[in-house]
Amino acid sequence: MCIRDRALGYYQKLEGIKPNNQRVLINMAVCYEQINQVTEALKVYEKLHKTYNADKTIGVNYAILLFKQSKYTGARDVVQGLLKSFPGDPELLTNLNVILSKIEGSENQIMKNYEQIRRQHPEGIKSLYNYACFLAQNNKKEEALEAYQQVCEKCEDNSVKMMCLVSCGVIYEEMEQYGDCLLYTSPSPRDRQKSRMPSSA
């Protein structure tokens, strides 16, 4: 018997002694995941979520596991329930958008969620980048270009800047604006004509 199986047996005994104990149930769920007993892990997470329905970490982990099993509507319902306790939470809204991207006909709600994140957290680079990607994927090229450019101007991570510049180049190529595609340069407006690469500083 491997160590994970022994650990699971230990937590199962503890659960009989301390029913609904949060730490015991979380460890049980993790053990089930690690030995690929996903159905059992989901049952434990469901029990946890019902008992501690306002616990953000438990809810997010439950939603992630549902998402991994392609149970998208279930994952959506969990995150939407959490948003009642944490209205406007950018992490939850971002997670919700990832889930909604798998549910047909959710484009308008995704857009509203991103707009809400941007209003409440205008300096959030990650959400802005995800928003730009969403716009690009939905063929909103001009809006995507603007969002990618904003990321480049705000972000200090050169790897992220590089991804944005490449994405802008691809969009310009799709728009058959080959001059912009070739000449699109650094994220800084003042030196946009000097270099096609972001600064290494």
Long-range contacts (C-beta under 8 A, 24 or more apart in sequence): 2-35, 4-31, 4-34, 4-35, 5-35, 7-31, 8-32, 8-35, 20-47, 20-51, 22-48, 22-51, 22-52, 22-55, 22-58, 25-51, 26-58, 29-61, 33-65, 38-65, 38-68, 38-69, 41-65, 42-66, 42-69, 49-78, 53-81, 53-85, 54-82, 54-85, 56-82, 56-85, 56-86, 56-89, 56-92, 60-91, 60-92, 60-95, 63-95, 63-99, 64-95, 67-98, 67-99, 67-102, 70-102, 72-99, 72-102, 72-103, 73-103, 75-99, 76-100, 76-103, 88-116, 88-120, 90-117, 90-120, 90-121, 90-124, 90-127, 93-117, 93-127, 94-126, 94-127, 94-130, 97-130, 97-134, 101-134, 107-138, 110-134, 123-154, 125-151, 125-154, 125-155, 125-157, 125-160, 128-154, 129-155, 129-160, 129-163, 129-164, 132-164, 132-167, 133-167, 136-167, 136-171, 141-171, 141-174, 141-175, 144-171, 145-171, 145-172, 149-187, 151-187, 152-186, 152-187, 152-198, 153-187, 153-188, 153-189, 155-187, 158-198, 158-199, 158-200, 161-187, 161-198, 162-197, 162-198, 165-196, 165-197, 165-198
